[in-house]
Amino acid sequence: MKKSSAQRTPLSIRTWFVIGLLSLSGQIAWGVENAWFNTFVFDTLTPNPRPIAWMVAISAITATVTTLLIGTLSDRTFTRFGRRRPYILFGYILWGIVTALFPTVSLIRPIGVAVFMVIVADAVMTFFGSTANDASFSAWTTDITDTTNRGRVEGLIQMSVFVSFILTTALAGMVIEQFGYFVFFYGLGGFVALTGLIGGWLLKDAPVSQEEMNQVRPPYWREVLKTFSFEIVRKNRILFLLFLAIAINGVAWQVTFPYLLIYIEHYLGYDKGTMGLIMGGVLIITALSTIPLGILVDRIPRRTFILWMAFAAAATALVFSFARGIPFLLVAGVLQTVAMAAFGIVSGAWLKDLYPTQQRGQFQGVRMVFWVLLPMVIGPAIGSFLIRSFGIPTILNGEAGFIPTPVIYYAAAAINLLALLPLLRIPKHIRLAEVEA
């Protein structure tokens, strides 16, 4: 049963603080992986785009499998320390430690072994990150919210995404130029571990009913393997149409995002410091937009909002492809990231509305297939192919490679339009949720 906006469920200040802190901590770690792991490989090991595509793909597979297994396990965990809390607390601490140690792989020789080890290190980091954030923290935010406040919570989470981008992208360029990659990774890894410790300690799990604790569930592995059965898909048709749209939108984004900083620095010709200022301006404006967007998501029918944002994602990718000077880059970057943030807020809130109540952790794993695995395997591979086919040949540190060109943004715009197809198959009468999570 839906509540009206007048009956909106309030959350305590402590809960909002924990959501904000753990969101920021987690997104900083993901921001480091998504942006600077790739740039680190390009700058210190090889400019060949293939290792980046491999690293992104293997990380996505690791994240998906981990989230499915740990998410299902957390659904079945009932301890005096809580259901999700143990996974969040210890997962975040280990996540930060591994992130801090990541640059040591650059000391390995020969280069081929270093490339292999950087992929392994990324997978290990991803395991702890997905345990803490994707499987457990995301399930916890679903447990403690409902359809009346999820847009606002997703707005805060998306704000943390862009604040983390400011810290890991905009400011990082200046830090790296001044102190190098090692200091950068040590500082951010330590921050992730510390904030994870504080947030995990303050976190309170949602109450679990005695009925749920006593419920007889199928054996663990049977429940995991049943995740993608035809019966599950048929019973959650609207949810899987939404998953499909998210996957298409994610593929379009991943065609360009792993190569964004390389594109700005090596194609557009801006140094890391200037790039940091440009990215900082874009991300600050986008971060400020997320809370108003979250409020809108709680007031506008989900289907209507997401259709417009899918179209906006395509249009803004095309606009960004023509950006050259700093003012144009700022405007185009803001338009593109605001559209991406809005799509993420509305889709994230709608997914949580539709998750089966007893399987929220498990469905975080399903979500990862469409939110991370498919986009991060398919998207970077398309981007790598386009860069090798239409990019500018270059030699960096004695290694041959290619500089990305605007063609990757043309492809992203076209792919984004395809996300409209599954969304249009969702009935118009669907507004917030047909299932109260």
C-alpha positions, 0 to 999 in steps of 0.5 A: 500500500502506497503512502501519500507525500503527507505520510512520508516515512521520516529517517533519523539524523543518525541514519541520514549521517550513516547513509551519507558517510558510507555512500561517500566512502564507497563511492570514493573507492569506486571512483578511484577504481573507475577513473584512476586505476585506468589512468594509472595503467595508461600512465605507468604501464601501457597506453594500449586500451586492451588491458583497461577493457580486460580490467574493467570486464574482470572487475565487473564479473567479480562484482556481480558474482560477489554481490549475488553470493554475499547478498543472498548470504546476508538475506539469511544472516541473523546475528546479534551484530545485525544482518547487513552490518558485519559485512559492511563494517569489515568489508569497508575496512579491507576495501580501503586497505587494498585500495591503498596498496594498489599502486605497488603493482607498478614496481613489478617487472616485466610489464606483462606480469605487472599488467596481469597483477594489476588486474588481479589487484583490481579484482581483489579490491572489487571483491571487498567493495562489492561485499561491503557496498553493492551487496550489503549497504545497498540492501540495508538502504532498501531495508530501512526505506519505502516508496515515500522516501527512496527518491530522497535517499537515492538523491543523497547517494547520487550526491555522494557519487559526484562529491566522490568524483570531485575528490577522486577526479578533480582534486586528484589530478592536482595531488598526483601531479604534486605528490605522485600516485602512491600518496594519492592512493594511500590517502584515499584508501585510508579515508575509505577505511576510516569512514567505513569504520565509523559508519559501520559502527554507527549503523543500525540494521532494520528490525527483522520479524520473528516470522522472517527469522523462522521462515524455512528457506531453500538450501543456499546454493539452490536459492542462488541458482534459482535467481535467474529462473524463468519463474523469477523473471515471469513473476517480476516482469516489470523489474526485469524490463527496468533491468534491461533499460538500465543495462543499455544505458550503462553500456552507453556510459561505459563506452566512454567513461573508462576513457574520459580522462584520457580523452580530455588530457590526450585528445583535447589537450588539457593537463591534469591540473586544468582537467581537474578544474574542469571536472571540479566545476562539472561535478560540483554543479551536478552534486548540487542538483541531486537532492532536488532531483531526488525530491522530483523522483518522489513526486513524478511517476517513475516511468515518465521521469525515466523515459525523459532521462533516457532521451536526455542521456543520448542527447547530452552524449552527442552534445559532449562530442562537440565540446572543445573550449573550456566553457563549452566543456563545462556546459556539456559536461554538466548536462551529461552528468546531470542526465546520468545522475537523474537516470541513476536516481529514478532507476535506483529508487524504482528498483528498490520499490520492486525488489521482493521483500525477502530477497533484497540482498539476493536481488542486489546480485541480479541488479549487478548483472544489469547495472555493472556486469553487462555494461562494464563488459560490453561498453569498454569493449565497444570503446576499445574497438572504436578507439583502436579503429578510429583513434589517433596512434601514439607512443607513450613510455615506449609502448604503442597505443591509441588516443580516443576520439569523439566517435565513442560519444557518437556511439554512446548517443545511439546506444542510449536511445535503445534504452527507450525500447524496454521502458516503453513496454512498461505499462503507463499505469505503473507509477511508484511501485506495484509492489511495496518493498 
